[in-house]
Amino acid sequence: MQGKHFAVGGRDKKRLLMVADVAYPFVKGGAQRRQFEVGRRLVQAGWEVHLLSYQSWEGDQTRNEHGLKYIGMGPAPKFYNKKGRRSKIQPIHFFLVIMKNLWRVKHYDVIWASQWPMSHLLPISLTCHYKGISLVIDWFEVWGDLWVKYSKSVGWIGLVLEKILLRYTTYVAELITDSRVEQERIRRVSRKEKGIYFLPNGIPKDEIGGLPKVDSWRFEIVCLGRLKNHKGVDLLLRAIATLRDKHHWRSSLAVIGDGPERENLIVLSKRLGISDQVTFFGLIPDNREVYAIMKECCLCVVPTIGGGAGNVTLNEAYGCGLPVLGFQTPDGMDPDLIDHGNTGLWIQPVTPEALADGLFSILSNEKKLEKMRDSVVKKAEEFDWNLIARDYERIMLREY
């Protein structure tokens, strides 16, 4: 492997640069959490790990935390427009910022880039290829024709860029995805079989801790994550209202997270007459506080209708002992993530009524809920960040 490294304690200490638009824990997101969890474990394994991103934190441009060195590239522009959709300007801005920072690449053995906003991948790939530096890319979503549905005016640009990048990067980099569904999609578009790896998301068991027995639930349902339009939280709110009107079941919901749709969702809860049943916590910086709330809930709903087949939130729910309900859609979560009837339920069709029926079938049956929770605890044993970090290291060193 070529690149710059130095000896510490009589052996080579590899240098890794992670590249993303925003950084965890300053911005909460599944892809960012993945880099954070793996990165800090690589530090423990003897790597020197830096993370290059927009400056998502206050204070100096560089910051050391959890063994990682964060390097800021200036303040981030607005990521979302008034409609809650991703800004078309931000990818261009990120491309220009990355171009100014490409000189950093030569100082590392391995570059690990996150997929979004995608505009940065071509200059990074070309630079790594030219300089003989190993490149790993996390690619969690293949959009295909969804690009045109998302934006009729410029969606074709994303469609073409995605195809070009997938066909090029699979020859000059190692691609890693978090679901077998996306792995097959990448293989189909790139027309390449090798160098495309599936590594699931892990569960932060050290932060979650034990699962105490709960005599009474603080909330019946919890939903967490970025509040964006494709996350489907509006469908969950309507399902809560349907539970009340159709099944005469007055449920309670905790919504943890922030995002461009938050105010719209608060207004919707008031319009549906369920504002007294829903608590919007907003962003909770301390993960242990998040998990403490989750462990006081019956079950979790992940109502996303798009955004990649893997899902960090679902794994966190399993770690907290919660069965998960999710919509089964062609562009949604990997079908392997939920063992229907055991660790949760797949909901079809994508309607509030179907979700309400699924919720009622579990909430109204204590034995069924208890059996599912037991199955979830066993399932959670499969997801270990330590093992995932080990596999990342093997891929980076080309030993996988």
JODA-V926043 format. One record per run of one state. SS is the DSSP state (A for helix, B for strand, O for the rest). FROM is the first residue (numbers start at 1). TO is the last residue. If there is no record, write none. Layout:
BEGIN
ss=SS from=FROM to=TO
ss=SS from=FROM to=TO
END
This chain:
BEGIN
ss=O from=1 to=5
ss=B from=6 to=8
ss=O from=9 to=10
ss=B from=11 to=13
ss=O from=14 to=14
ss=B from=15 to=19
ss=O from=20 to=29
ss=A from=30 to=44
ss=O from=45 to=47
ss=B from=48 to=53
ss=O from=54 to=61
ss=B from=62 to=65
ss=O from=66 to=67
ss=B from=68 to=72
ss=O from=73 to=79
ss=B from=80 to=80
ss=O from=81 to=85
ss=B from=86 to=86
ss=O from=87 to=89
ss=A from=90 to=107
ss=O from=108 to=109
ss=B from=110 to=114
ss=O from=115 to=120
ss=A from=121 to=131
ss=O from=132 to=133
ss=B from=134 to=138
ss=O from=139 to=145
ss=A from=146 to=150
ss=O from=151 to=154
ss=A from=155 to=172
ss=O from=173 to=173
ss=B from=174 to=177
ss=O from=178 to=179
ss=A from=180 to=190
ss=O from=191 to=195
ss=B from=196 to=198
ss=O from=199 to=202
ss=B from=203 to=203
ss=O from=204 to=204
ss=A from=205 to=208
ss=O from=209 to=218
ss=B from=219 to=224
ss=O from=225 to=228
ss=A from=229 to=231
ss=O from=232 to=232
ss=A from=233 to=246
ss=O from=247 to=252
ss=B from=253 to=256
ss=O from=257 to=261
ss=A from=262 to=271
ss=O from=272 to=277
ss=B from=278 to=282
ss=O from=283 to=286
ss=A from=287 to=294
ss=O from=295 to=296
ss=B from=297 to=302
ss=O from=303 to=311
ss=A from=312 to=319
ss=O from=320 to=322
ss=B from=323 to=327
ss=O from=328 to=334
ss=A from=335 to=337
ss=O from=338 to=339
ss=B from=340 to=340
ss=O from=341 to=343
ss=B from=344 to=347
ss=O from=348 to=351
ss=A from=352 to=363
ss=O from=364 to=365
ss=A from=366 to=380
ss=O from=381 to=383
ss=B from=384 to=384
ss=A from=385 to=396
ss=O from=397 to=400
END
